[in-house]
Structure formats: C-alpha cells, structure tokens
Amino acid sequence: MASTRRLICGFFFWTKVFFSICLSLGILAFFSWRIYYLHMAAIAPKIDFGGGASNANGGTSGSDPSGSGSTAPVPERCYYKCTSANCLARLEPPGKIFFGFHLDWQIDTPLNMTNKLNKQYTPGIWNAFVQLDPAAANPLNKDLINWHAQQVELVNGGVLELTIEPLTADPSTIRASIFTDIADMCRNINEKYGVPILLRWGHEMNGPWTQYGLRPTGYKAGFQALARAVRARTNATAMLWSPNVGITYPFNNNQNVPAATTADFRALDTNGDGLLNNLDDPYTPYYPGDDYVDWVGISLYWYPDVSKTNPVNIAPTATFFRDYLTGTGPSLNGQVVASSFNASVHNFYQMFAVDRNKPIILSESGAPYFLDAAAGPGEVSLKKNWWEQVLSTSTLSTFPKVKGYVNFEEAKVEDGFRKSWALTFSPDVRNAMLADLPNIAPLTIQGNRMKFDCAGTVTVTNNLKKRGEL
C-alpha cells in the first residue's frame, strides 16, 4: 500500500517536473522568438528596394537609366512609371492633400504634436530646416536629419519635408560627392525608417535674403545635379522646387541684384527692359525644368500691411490666398508697382500646376498674430479665417493640384514684435482647430493612413497603420 502511494506520488512529482520544464522551455522559446522578431523588424527595410547600396531608378518615362553608373539597378517594380500626361508625381497623394507642420524641433516633435491634438489626428507631413556648408569638413548634419526621420517614424507614418539651405552664392560649385552623400542619405532614410522625403533644396531662391537668391544660373545647375543624384538612388524621395510668392518681387531692388552685364541679370530681366522690377517673371528664371522637378511649392503667408511701430492684428482678406496664388484679385490692391503689372507671369497656379501638371504644396504658410497688439481680432478668429481659406472644399475644388499645406508652427520676434503662427501653442486656437477637424480631416490624408512603396506611389488605407508597417 505504501509502495503504491510512493509510486503515485512519484508519478505526479515527475509529471509536474516534466510540465514545468516544458512550460519553461515554451516561455523561453516565445521570448526568444519575440526578441528575434523585433530585431528583424528593426533591421529590415521599411521600404524594400530589393538590395544594393546605390541603384538606378526609372526616369520620367519609367525607363531604367542604367547609364547613371549605378552598380545594382532596382527591380522594375521600383521604377517610377509615368505613361500619361496626367499621371501622379512621385509621392503625390491621390485625391487628398498632406496637412502638417513645420516644427521648432528644439521644443517640439511629431509625437508631442499628435498628443497636443489629443491623438485625434496624425499630420501627414513634417518640415525640418537644415543648412549645408559646402566649405566645411562635414557639410551637412546627417545625424540630425536621421533623428528627424526617426521622429516621423515614431508617429507611424507621414512625409518628411526636408528643407536644405546651401550656404553659397553658387550651388553649381558644390562638389558632386556632397550631392551623392545627400542622395545616399535620403535613400537610407526611405529604406531604413520607411519615411519618404520631399527634398526642398534651396528654398526661396527668388528672394535676396538667401546667399543664392537672384542667382538663377548657378541655382538651377545645382538643383539639377542633386536631382540626378537622387533619381539614381531612390524614387521614394521627390524633388521639391519652392520659391517665395512673387507678388512683391523682387522685394528689395537694392539688395543682391546681379550686375546688368551678367548672365544672371539677363535671365531675370524677362521683359527685356533693362530693369529688374515687379514687371518681370518672379518664378520661371529659377525653374530647373520639368525633368528635374517633381513638386512645386510656395511660401505663402498672410502678411498684413501694418505699422512698423504700432502694429495691430488684421484678419486676412477674404480672397487673399486665391489672389496671391493666381496673381490677380482685390487683395493685390496697393501691392503692384505699375498699371502694366503682368498678372500672367504671377499666376503661379496656372504656370506650374496647370501648364506643367505639377502638384503644389504650401511649403510654409500661416497667419501671424501679434501677441502684444492692443487692437484687432482675436487669435482664434484670425487664424481660423486663414485655415478656412486654404483647407476648404471650395478652395481645393478650385485648385485641385494643391496637394499639401505646411503650417509654420513657431512663435518668434520679428521686426521687434512677438508673433505667433502656431495653431497649437494657444489652448483656445488648438481647441478651435480640434473642433474643426471633422471638416479638415476628410480633405486630408493622415500620416498613419497612407502607405508608400519604392516607386514613390502613395496609397490610402482606412485601417490605422501599425508602427513599422509600410
């Protein structure tokens, strides 16, 4: 009897031991698999180019320009294919627009912004400014740019609008190796983080406030060189050409104007009268060409004509956005310099969206609010007026090639006065925008509801994208 009990107890004891060992091994196997899965997910390409460090990609016709010198052409599925006059550009969203923010990255991140929006909305595009010094040992802070891309990845998607400002009067003199490094960096970001890039090179080149401003010859050559390098490596990075809105061009006739005997001046004097003034075309002399430009952008803000000593807040005029985009309308009264003002060369939308079939993005935009002004409308009504002008069914139906809006999300001192363009700094403004999201969201694509591939195609999904999913 006792021996039987010992046998039964022994059986149950060793059975428990066996199952304990199996359970322990099972748990260990699960965690080992989980660690392996996370590791492979971390190192796997988020946008798969099919291997190879430097690949040739399809040009504007979809062919493989293997003569670029690349050693491992990408698979045909990664070629950018455009077989009709109305095809979408690289990274052009179908039907809707990207809506997002330029951030002061020292105090803000995409994750922080989505939290400020109560996680109700994930913006589809984020702008970051960096400078490139071609004379420096390390011309570009690539670690910082990679950090920007990582921050975009953390909010499960969206496009990085990367604005690179070259610190030179002649970008055509920048070493080819620098352009190659930029292109390799963009491809790495596309592949490693799954973050597409709108590469905004040399923005506002038609303004005298940049070193390369009013210097179209060298500017265009530099843009073209960078575009060739990028096209040889990735179609998940699109080239964005982005001047300043040119209604008051050339902004300051005495600043940075090239000598009348130079090729630059001859290119800028588009009406041939020997002068550079408001009658000249503020855009076309700087345009690098259709084969090099995927998107066109424009810096277009509400800038009221206010006193420099005692400013007051003024609401945007009802048609300001349309008037400045097309070069005609009541908002231009008082801005033109002569009765012979040529509206046709100031119609940015017609010249580039319609005539050249390019998607347009408001690369920088917003309505400034004077924080210390004693008079004028409140901040909520002023800024709501502006976003309702741009982000409305009426506007986007009238201008269907407007495919992006980036709000300048900063406050700073300008002309001695504190101004804020931000939509999320003031709780009242933020709450007003959150209340308006049901009207804004249907017009836009949220960052976590779009997918990208190596050919630069954007698709929209109704399912929220998980982190790391492309």
Disulfide bonds with the S-S distance in Angstrom:
Cys78-Cys454 1.90
Cys82-Cys87 1.80
